[in-house]
Structures are given as structure tokens and as C-alpha cells.
Amino acid sequence: MPDPRNLDSLEGRVALVTGASRRIGRATALGLARQGADVVVTARSAHDEIAGVAEEIRALGRQATVTTGDVADEGDAARMVDEARQAHGRLDILVNNAAVRRHAPFLETTLADWREITGIILDGAFLMSRAALPVMLENGGGTIVNIGGLTAHVGAAERPHVCTAKAGLVGLTKAIAVEFADRGVTANCVVPGVIGGTRSPTAGKSPVARSDIPLGREGEVEEAAAMIVTMCQPRSGFMTGQTIHVSGGLYMP
């Protein structure tokens, strides 16, 4: 049972955040560090950017490790988790944030396009989780947070692979939550809505107009990251298998 005096602290915990070079991934890595976690930051190729994130984490007084690799590659996924264990001796938190969001009309979407997107988003989360879980279990459990997508719940034109992959994360979350609950592992999915700021070149135009958001504005990366961090804190230890929306009321399950 969590210590009621220390429900926010992640002191002594080690987290690994995929896709940590910018936006929600970066904000999450920094948020975890502010709560006391040491953080392993990963990206497929943006080494300079994640190195900068690591320096920000160290400036907060926490340890940081940088590793690059493709989450959709089985060997890379295993290696990145092993590097986390080698550097810090344990792994308690995994945030599966890595994603690519291309767009094209359904009938022009090739099988290669489909496999690229679903591979990074869904296969990547599976491979990283499969590699991380044995390390978590060595220390009595841990936390996995998958980063979902609004389009998986409301649909979107020209994004069949993204919608499908993000919807698959909901199922993966539930599967992990049920199978590992009795071994101290929680798994939840956080679904950001329309998040402002500079978007990735692959993200394309938002499928939702700002005027459709009940709160009347786009979200901030820190607001999405705050919920992800909350899911990793002891205060959320009785929550598992859930999908939580941070969308300004745009989607209400």
C-alpha cells in the first residue's frame, strides 16, 4: 500500500520514455524528473535533441541516460531496455510515446505505409513492454503508460493506420493490466486531444477544429504530460486498464 505521506514522489524510480525528444515526450520526461525519477530518454534518430532533454533532466538534479533505437525493431527494443537496466540497475516506469502520424487517402495507403505506422505505434509498444516487464517484475512491479490518440475514438479521414494503431493500444493496455495485475504492474492509456505548439512534420493538419473543443482552446503539452506523470505516481496505484482522455471535453466516453 502506498505511503499516504508520499503519494507524488517518484524518488528511487527509473523511467524510460520513448519518443522523448520533443513535445509530449519531452514534457513527460521532465515531469517525471521533477517528481524524483531518473529518466532514460529515447528517440529513433534525434540524438542531439534527446541529449538536450537529458541535460535538462540533469539540471533538475536527476540522472539521465540517452539511447537511440527503433521501437519497432525487436533487437533495438530489447537493447534500449537493457541499457536502462545497465545504467540504473532497475526499470519501474515505461511510457510508450513513440509515434509517426502520416496521412493519405485510404485507397492510396500502401501496405508499406500501413506497416510503418502500425509498426512504430503498436508493435513498438508491444516490443518495449515485453522487454520491460521482466525487468519491472524483478523489483516487484511497475507502471506502463501508453499514449493513445483521439482519432482512435472519433475517427479521421486519411489516417486509417494511425486510427487503427492507436485503437490497438487500448486493447494492449487492457491485456497487460489483466495479466500482470497480481504481480504489481499497472497499465493505463492516456489520450491527448488537440495539443498546440509546433507539430511534427509528419503530423499533418489537425482533424479537429478548435471551435469544436468545449473548453475553446488547444491543450498544452504540459497538460497532457501532467496526466501521464500522475498515472506513474503512487497515488494512481489502484488504477489500471483505464483509458484517460485529456481533450478539453472534445471526447466524453
N, C-alpha and C positions, 0 to 999 in steps of 0.2 A: 504494500500500500504506500503511495507517495507520501513523503513528509509534507504535511499541510503548511509548514512554515517556508517551504522552498519549492513551490509549485511552478515557478517560472524558470528557475535556474537549469542550465544545461552544463554546468560545471562538471568536468570529468568525462563528458560525452564527446564522441568523434562523429562528425557528419561528412557525408560525401554528396556533393551537389553536381549533377550533370548539366551541361549547357549553362555554365556559371559565368560566362564571360560578359554578359550584358543583361539588361532589363530584369525580368523577374528572377532569373537565376542568380545574378549578381546581388540583387537586393536580398534574396533569401540567404545567400552565403553570409552576407554581412549581418543580417538579422540574427542568424544562429550564433555567430561570433559574439554579438553584443550580449547574448544570453549566457555566454560562457563556454560554448562549444569550440573545439578545434575543428578546422574545416579543410577537407580535401576538395579542391575545385578542379573541374574537368571541362574540356571542350574538345571538339574533333580536331581543330587546327589553329584556333585563335590563341596561340601560346602567349603572345605579348599581352593580350587583353586579360587573360586569366592570371598571368603573372602580376599584373597591376591590381587585380582583385585580391590576390594573395597578400600583396603589400598592404592593402587597406585593412585586411584582417589582422595582420601582424601589428599594425598601428593601434588596433583595439586591444592589444595585449594577449592575443590568442595565437596559437600555432597554425600555420597554413602549409599545405602541400599542393603542388601543381602537378597534374598529369594530363596528357592528351591521349586521345584514342577514339575509336568509333564504337559507340554503344551497340550498334547493330552487328559488330564483329564479335563472335564468341570469345576468341582469344584476347582481344582488347578489353572486353568487359571483365574477364577473369583477372587480367593483369592489373587493371586500374584498382580493383578491389584489393588485390594482393599488395599493391603499392601502398594503399591506405593502411592496411594492417602492418606492413613492414615499418612504415613511418611512425605510426601512432600506437601500435600494439592492440588495437581493437577497432570496431566499427559499430556504432549504435544507431545511426540515422542515415537513411538513403532517400534523397529527393530526386525522383526521375523527372527531370525538366527538359531534357534534350528533345528538340523537335525541329522539323522543317515544314513550312506551310506553303507549298506551291499551289497554283490554281490553273485550271484549264477546263474547257467544256468536257463533260463526261465522255462523249463519243470521241474526243481527241486524246483522252488519257490512255497512255500506253501501259502495258503490263510492267515495263521497267519503271515508269513513273509511280505506279501503284506500289510496287515493291520497295522503291526507295523510301517513300513516305511512311508506309506501314512498318518498314524495317526499322527506321530510326525511332519512331514514336512508340510502337507496340512491341516489336521484337526487342528493341533496346531496353525497354522497361522490364521485360521478362528476363533477358540475359543478365542485366545488372542486379535484379532482385535475386535471381537464382545463385549468382556468385556471392552476393552479400549475406544472404540468410544464414549459411553455415557459420560465418564469422560472428554475426549477431548472436546466434544461439550459444556460442562459446561463452558469452558473458550474460546469459540468462534472458536474452530477448532484445528487442529493438523496435524501431519505427520506420515504416516506409510510407512516403507520401508521393503519390503520382499526380502529375499536373495535367488535368483534363482540358477540355476545350468546349466552349459554348456551342459551337456548331454541331457537336455530337448530340446535343439535346434539342436544338431548334432547327437543325438542317442548314444547308447552304449550297447554293449553286456553284458549280465548277470546283468543288473540293471533295469529291467522293472519297478519296484516300484519307484525307485529314479527318473527315467526319467519322469514318469507319474506325480508324486507328484510335482516335480519342474515345469513341464509344467502347472500344475494346478495353481501354484502361479501366473503365468502371467494372467490367467483369473480372479483370485481373486483380483488381483491388479486393473484390469480394472473395475471390478464390484464396488469396493469400491470407486474408483476415480470418476465414473459417479454418483453414488448415493449420495455421500457426498460432491461433489464439491461446491454446493451452501451453504454449512454450514461450509466452511473454512477448509476442510480436503483435503490434497493431499496424494496420494498413488503412489508409484513407486516401481519398481523391479530392483535390482542391481544383475547382473550375473557375478560372478568372473570366470575367466578362470582357468588355471593350476597354482595353488598357491604353492610356495615352502615351505620349512620348514618341521618340524615333523608333519606327518599326523596322524589323529585319527586311532586307531586300527581297526575301522570298515570301514575306507575309502577304503581300498584295493588299488591296483595299479591304477595309473592314466590311463584313457583310451586313452590319447593323448601323443604322443612322443614330447619331447622338440623340436626336429628338425622340427616339423610341425608348430611351433609358429613363425609367421613372424618376430617378434622382437627378436627371437632367445634365449629367456630365460623364465624361470618361473617368475610369479609375486611374489611380496612381500605382506604379509598380510596387511601392512600399505597402500599399493597402493589400495587394494580393500576397506579397511576401509575409505580411503580418499574420495572415491566416495560416499559411504554411508553417511558419515558426510555431504558432500556437498548437498545431497538430503534433509537433515534435516535443512539446513540453510535458512534464509530469502531470499537469492539470488536465491533460486530454487522455490520460491513460485508460479511461473507461470507454473511450470512443474508438470503434473500429468498424471497417466495412462501409463507411459512410462517404457520400459524395456531397461536398460543401460548395455552394456557389457564392462567388464574390463578384456580383454583376450589377450592383446598383438597382436591384429589383427587376432587371430585364428578364430573368428566368426565375419563376417561382414554382418549384416542384409541387 
